[in-house]
Amino acid sequence: MSAVTDAVPVAAPSSALGQSVHDSLVVARRNLIRMSRIPEMVIFGLIQPIMFVVLFTYVFGGSMQIGGSTSATDYKNFLMAGIFAQTVTFATASSGAGIADDMHKGLIDRFRSLPMARGAVLTGRTLADLVQTALTLLVLATVALLVGWRVGSDGGTNAGKVLGAFGLLLLLGYAFTWIGALIGLSVRTPEAATSGGLIWLFPVTFISNAFVDTGNMTPWLRHIAEWNPFSATVQACRVLFANPGQSPSDAWPMVHPVWASLIYSLLIILIFRTLAVRKYRSATA
């Protein structure tokens, strides 16, 4: 036995961080391959945000008051940042359902039996969802341009700011997928994960500045909307896109929306990644 052991060279263990990154990318690749083999997952994920763009643009476009104007063009430019943000956050439901499905089929238990980093399964899943969200956002931006959305409609901007806005959107979407991961690990079926992922998203996205000017809300509701992390990203995107924004506000997230968006998203990732990894360890034990 000792002779066999001496004859086989033992590879030096890699660093814990390096192994975690490697394992996460392997799991992400697995999920991306799975998505490519089920194209309807991507197609159906595109239909809903496109419907929101068309419905809100043409149904509500001439009815909403933005900056004292009911111009359909002004509302169109005001709206798109909210639609983009809603799209990236709604990916939370599919992320939670996917993890719940893997749990239900026992796939995560098989992953757990392998010599891999504990958080790699969840990190890989959320990274794969981030790639899908980026593709969805690209298609949605193209549709928005086709219906008349334009950056710089309310001032000057540049390519760096526009890319920065999309970066903040993807960061928010990635942060929210960790909430979805926690939900997916906490329920028994994918159907429950989908329902649980949408129930809290509706008030978060609609009690915000995404679709209406918060200046038209009652004071207590306006306060909630302006401190909503979702609203901070929407406002940051409007500033970076140079699109019409909401009425002036003294709320810190509305005065410093870019910083508020970054801080909110990073805090959500830190908190919910910690909780999700902890839940993963106990749920699959």
C-alpha positions in Angstrom: 0.0 0.0 0.0 2.8 2.4 0.9 4.6 1.6 -2.4 1.5 2.5 -4.4 1.1 5.7 -2.4 4.8 6.6 -3.1 4.4 5.9 -6.8 1.5 8.3 -7.4 2.4 12.0 -7.2 0.0 14.0 -5.1 -1.0 17.4 -6.6 -0.5 20.4 -4.4 -3.8 21.7 -3.2 -4.9 24.9 -4.7 -5.9 27.9 -2.7 -9.4 27.9 -1.3 -10.3 31.1 -3.3 -8.9 29.6 -6.5 -10.9 26.4 -6.0 -14.0 28.3 -5.2 -13.7 30.4 -8.4 -12.9 27.3 -10.5 -15.9 25.3 -9.1 -18.2 28.2 -9.5 -17.3 28.6 -13.2 -17.8 24.9 -13.8 -21.3 25.0 -12.3 -22.0 28.2 -14.3 -20.9 26.5 -17.5 -23.2 23.5 -16.7 -26.2 25.8 -16.2 -25.5 27.8 -19.4 -25.3 24.6 -21.4 -28.6 23.5 -19.9 -30.2 26.9 -20.9 -28.9 26.6 -24.5 -30.6 23.2 -24.8 -33.9 24.6 -23.6 -34.2 27.8 -25.7 -37.8 28.3 -24.6 -36.5 29.4 -21.2 -34.8 32.3 -22.8 -37.6 33.1 -25.3 -40.3 33.2 -22.6 -38.0 35.3 -20.4 -37.9 37.9 -23.2 -41.6 38.0 -23.9 -42.7 39.5 -20.6 -40.4 42.6 -20.6 -41.1 43.3 -24.2 -44.8 43.2 -23.4 -44.2 45.7 -20.6 -42.4 48.1 -22.9 -45.1 48.0 -25.5 -48.0 48.2 -23.0 -46.7 51.0 -20.8 -45.4 53.0 -23.8 -48.5 52.9 -25.9 -51.3 52.4 -23.3 -50.1 54.8 -20.5 -47.8 57.0 -22.6 -50.2 59.9 -23.0 -51.7 59.7 -19.5 -48.7 60.0 -17.1 -47.5 63.4 -16.0 -43.7 63.8 -15.9 -42.2 67.1 -15.0 -45.6 68.8 -15.5 -45.9 67.4 -19.0 -48.1 64.6 -20.4 -45.9 64.1 -23.5 -45.8 60.5 -24.6 -42.2 60.9 -25.6 -41.1 62.2 -22.2 -42.9 59.3 -20.4 -41.2 56.9 -22.8 -37.8 58.1 -21.9 -38.7 58.3 -18.2 -40.1 54.7 -18.3 -37.3 52.7 -19.8 -35.0 52.8 -16.8 -37.8 51.4 -14.7 -38.5 48.6 -17.2 -34.9 47.7 -17.4 -34.7 47.5 -13.6 -37.9 45.5 -13.4 -36.6 43.0 -15.9 -33.3 42.3 -14.1 -35.1 41.9 -10.8 -37.8 39.6 -12.1 -35.0 37.1 -13.0 -35.1 36.3 -9.3 -38.1 34.1 -9.7 -36.5 31.9 -12.3 -33.3 31.6 -10.3 -35.2 30.5 -7.2 -37.2 28.0 -9.3 -34.1 26.5 -10.9 -32.4 26.0 -7.5 -35.6 24.5 -6.0 -35.8 22.2 -9.0 -32.2 21.0 -8.5 -33.0 20.4 -4.8 -36.2 18.5 -5.7 -34.3 16.2 -8.1 -31.5 15.6 -5.7 -28.9 17.2 -8.0 -27.6 19.5 -5.3 -27.1 16.5 -3.0 -24.9 14.9 -5.7 -22.9 18.1 -6.0 -22.4 18.1 -2.3 -20.8 14.6 -2.5 -18.1 16.0 -4.8 -14.9 17.7 -3.5 -16.0 21.2 -4.4 -16.3 24.5 -2.6 -19.6 24.8 -0.6 -20.8 28.1 -2.1 -19.8 27.1 -5.7 -23.1 25.6 -6.6 -25.1 28.7 -5.7 -22.5 31.1 -7.1 -22.3 29.2 -10.4 -26.1 29.3 -10.7 -26.3 33.0 -10.0 -23.5 33.7 -12.5 -25.3 31.7 -15.2 -28.5 33.7 -14.5 -26.5 36.9 -14.7 -25.4 35.9 -18.3 -29.0 35.2 -19.3 -30.1 38.5 -17.7 -27.5 40.4 -19.7 -28.7 38.9 -23.0 -32.3 39.8 -22.0 -31.3 43.3 -21.2 -29.5 43.6 -24.6 -32.6 42.5 -26.5 -34.8 44.8 -24.4 -32.6 47.8 -25.0 -32.9 47.1 -28.7 -36.7 47.0 -28.5 -36.6 50.2 -26.4 -34.7 52.0 -29.2 -37.1 50.7 -31.8 -40.1 52.2 -29.9 -38.4 55.6 -29.6 -36.3 55.6 -26.3 -33.2 57.7 -26.6 -30.3 58.4 -24.2 -29.4 62.0 -23.7 -33.0 63.2 -24.1 -32.7 65.4 -21.0 -29.1 66.5 -21.3 -25.7 65.3 -22.2 -24.3 61.8 -21.6 -21.6 59.5 -23.0 -20.9 55.9 -23.7 -19.1 55.4 -20.4 -22.2 56.6 -18.4 -24.5 54.5 -20.5 -22.4 51.4 -19.9 -22.2 52.3 -16.2 -26.0 52.4 -16.0 -26.3 48.9 -17.5 -23.6 47.8 -15.1 -25.6 49.0 -12.2 -28.7 47.2 -13.6 -26.8 43.9 -13.8 -25.4 44.4 -10.3 -28.9 44.9 -9.0 -30.1 41.8 -10.9 -27.2 39.7 -9.5 -28.0 40.9 -6.0 -31.6 39.9 -6.3 -30.8 36.5 -7.6 -29.2 35.7 -4.2 -32.6 36.5 -2.7 -34.1 34.0 -5.2 -31.4 31.5 -4.3 -32.4 31.7 -0.6 -36.1 31.3 -1.5 -35.3 28.3 -3.7 -33.5 26.6 -0.9 -36.3 27.3 1.6 -39.2 25.8 -0.3 -40.1 22.3 -1.4 -41.1 22.7 -5.0 -40.1 24.9 -8.0 -43.8 26.1 -8.2 -43.5 27.4 -4.6 -40.2 29.1 -5.5 -41.7 30.9 -8.5 -44.7 32.1 -6.4 -42.5 33.1 -3.5 -40.1 34.9 -5.8 -42.9 37.0 -7.3 -45.0 37.9 -4.3 -42.5 40.3 -2.8 -41.2 41.6 -6.2 -44.4 43.3 -7.1 -44.5 45.7 -4.2 -40.8 46.3 -4.5 -41.0 47.3 -8.2 -44.3 49.1 -8.1 -43.9 51.1 -4.9 -41.0 52.9 -6.5 -40.1 55.6 -9.0 -40.1 53.0 -11.9 -43.4 53.9 -13.5 -44.6 57.1 -11.9 -43.1 60.2 -10.4 -43.0 59.7 -6.6 -43.8 63.4 -6.2 -47.4 62.5 -7.0 -47.6 60.0 -4.1 -48.9 60.6 -0.6 -46.0 61.7 1.7 -45.6 58.4 3.6 -45.7 56.3 0.4 -43.3 58.6 -1.3 -40.8 58.2 1.6 -41.0 54.4 1.2 -40.6 54.6 -2.5 -37.6 56.9 -2.4 -35.7 54.7 0.1 -36.5 51.6 -1.9 -33.2 50.0 -3.2 -34.9 49.4 -6.5 -35.7 53.1 -6.8 -32.1 54.1 -6.3 -30.9 52.0 -9.3 -33.8 53.4 -11.4 -32.9 56.9 -10.5 -29.1 56.3 -11.1 -29.9 54.9 -14.6 -32.0 58.0 -15.4 -29.1 60.2 -14.4 -26.6 58.3 -16.4 -28.9 57.9 -19.4 -29.7 61.6 -19.1 -33.4 60.8 -19.3 -36.2 62.7 -17.5 -36.3 62.0 -13.8 -38.7 62.4 -10.9 -39.5 65.5 -8.9 -36.7 67.0 -6.8 -36.3 65.1 -3.5 -34.2 65.5 -0.3 -34.0 61.7 0.2 -30.3 60.7 0.2 -30.8 57.8 -2.3 -32.4 60.3 -4.8 -29.7 62.9 -4.3 -26.8 60.4 -4.6 -28.5 57.6 -6.7 -25.3 56.0 -8.1 -23.6 55.6 -4.7 -26.9 54.5 -3.2 -27.4 51.9 -5.9 -23.9 50.5 -5.4 -24.2 50.3 -1.7 -27.7 48.7 -1.7 -26.7 46.1 -4.2 -23.4 45.1 -2.5 -25.2 44.9 0.9 -27.9 42.7 -0.6 -25.2 40.4 -2.1 -23.3 40.2 1.2 -26.3 39.5 3.4 -28.2 37.1 1.2 -25.2 35.2 -0.1 -24.2 34.5 3.5 -27.7 33.4 4.3 -28.1 31.3 1.2 -24.8 29.5 1.6 -25.7 28.8 5.2 -29.1 27.5 4.2 -27.5 25.4 1.5 -25.3 23.6 4.0 -28.1 22.8 6.3 -30.7 22.0 3.7 -28.6 19.5 1.9 -27.0 17.9 5.0 
